[in-house]
Amino acid sequence: MQYRKIHIIGGPGSGKTFSAAKLQQVTGLNGFDLDSVFWEKNEFAYVRSSEHARTEKLNHL
């Protein structure tokens, strides 16, 4: 069986990052943290990225 994309969803602390790292080791697939697509960090807080910025980042992935 060959996977091209696997999406991992879950609540905070549920093991998403751990599971993603293990899947990357086993399958050789690349991993992408979607938080970096949907959020931008300024000096004080995380701010939701604009729709245009999100679209550009997703198209790059």
Secondary structure, 3 states (H helix, E strand, C coil): CCCCCCCCCCCCCCCHHHHHHHHHHHHCCCCCCCHHHHEEECCCCEEECCHHHHHHHHHHC
